Each structure stands twice: as structure tokens, then as C-alpha cells.
Amino acid sequence: QVQLVESGGGLVQAGGSLRLSCAASGSILSLNAMNWYRQAPGKQRELVASMTAFGRTNTADSVKGRFTISRDSAKKTVYLQMNSLKPEDTGVYYCNFVGDGRGYWGQGTQVTVSS
């Protein structure tokens, strides 16, 4: 059974940085993509950054140039480096793996950026 556990969230001042981690346990036979989503209060969950199994990355326009997704395959961990954080980056950040015909989700980690 695949489980994803996020960590690294917290409270940071605007302009600061955080690095989120998503550690996977279990096995996915055919991994397609690894994603980071976020959900702000009262808003829909949105895709922030993604990485294909081949390592191709993409980030949302709202975070482009500030957020970077990366992975350590040996540790089965995906990271989201967040720099120059803004108050509008506040929300719960979720890790999502897509593979074997389904999606897997972590429990989320709270990121709060104060102005």
C-alpha cells in the first residue's frame, strides 16, 4: 500500500523560504507523475508544480521562478523548494503521485506566510 507523508510546512514571514518534503512508502509499478497541490481557505485545490516520471517539470504561473520541484529517487522523496514566499502562498500543501491508474494523496502540510 502506498502512503505519502508531507513535512516541512510552517509559519514564515513574507520573503522567506521553506522546503516541503513528500516521502513515499510502498511501491508504484508504473509512476506517471508527482505533483504538489495547494488549497487556500475558501478556494479550490490548485496544481502548483509537477514532475513526470522522466523528470520533466512544470510550475504554475503564480509560483514560476520562486518554487522548484525536485526528487530524490533513492529516498522516494519529492521536494518543493519555495522561495520569496508571499502571503497568497498560504494554504495546505498536498503531495500527489499518479500511477497504476490512480492517484495517491498525502495528508497535507500547512504553510502560512505572514505579511
BELHU-V839846 format. One record per residue. N is the residue number from 1. PHI is phi as a letter, one per 30 degrees, with the letter a starting at -180 (none if undefined). Layout:
n: <N N>
phi: <PHI PHI>
This chain:
n: <1 2 3 4 5 6 7 8 9 10 11 12 13 14 15 16 17 18 19 20 21 22 23 24 25 26 27 28 29 30 31 32 33 34 35 36 37 38 39 40 41 42 43 44 45 46 47 48 49 50 51 52 53 54 55 56 57 58 59 60 61 62 63 64 65 66 67 68 69 70 71 72 73 74 75 76 77 78 79 80 81 82 83 84 85 86 87 88 89 90 91 92 93 94 95 96 97 98 99 100 101 102 103 104 105 106 107 108 109 110 111 112 113 114 115>
phi: <none d b c b d a j d l c b d e j d b b b c b b c c b i b c d b d c a b b c c b b d e i b d d b d c a b b d d c j d c a b d e d b d i c c b c b b b d d c h b c b b d b c h d b e d d d l c c c c b c c a h i a c c b d d j b d b b c c c>
